């Protein structure tokens, strides 16, 4: 037997005993790896590099048609709201054409007014554009307030547990027992008709949702193996909660914030429709436009259809984006 030939296995040797010899022979080039094995090992090596949670979610969002459509709608809404003074042909709530309005008819569409005038003599295009700005400001601020309030309650319940969890969740249950719109109407009616009152009213209806979601996410995260390993290493519970459990629990809460923006925009319009919106007539708002156009629903239905369509499309954009983000972050939905 030549020295280069592999030695036969000794009597009584098992397959496990042969593994080191096979590894040595393979490294020396005496045994060739099959091409399929080489390709599979290359794929494993590539997978070992891995990607972060948010980077992987972004890659899945880019491949999701619903996410692209939702992001396009949201981007268009935000751009219109930000650049409203540039895009609008006139000042909001301008009434210089009030003489052209009669109790029974409105002037026809014209190049100066592509969508006509509203019942108060204001250009309808201008009102719709500035209504986007009002809905965006109130919707974003109210959602942020609700997110902060819910994060505080949910963080206390999920981080401390015990009697703190019991007290906080009973308070959240009381808030959840009240319909969100009814709670918002109650807060707005008590605080008065002002923008801050509207924001706080909508935020109050969103606080219990964020609180329960964050608390449940933290409880699920605290049962994972890395938390047990951190406790075994002697790390303090507060350090583990603030440095690991809480940051890893924020994904579902951020997704819910995206979905809550759609609800906030609808509730802004609902409060204005009920007469609890901004009292300043110079402020354009989609909900108020629906209220003011009720008397002309038969003669000029576009006065109600256009603001309602703006509300529906904007809410649809945030909903599509939020659902796509939820699927991208959910391990069970990954493809």
Secondary structure by P-SEA (a helix, b strand, c coil): cccccccccccccccccaaaaaaaaaaaccccccaaaaaaaaaaaaaaacccaaaaaaaaaaacaaaaaaaaaaaaaaaaaaaccccccccccccccccccccccccccccccccccccccccaaaaaaaaaaaaaaaaaaaaaaaaaaaaaaaaaaaaccaaaaaaaaaaaaaaaaccaaaaaaaaaaaacccaaaaaaaaaaaaaaaaaaaaaaaaaaaaacaaaaaaaaacccaaaaaacccccccaaaaaaaaaaaaaaaaaaaaaaaaacccccccccccaaaaaaaacccccccccaaaaaaaaaaaaaaaaaaaaaaaaaaacccccc
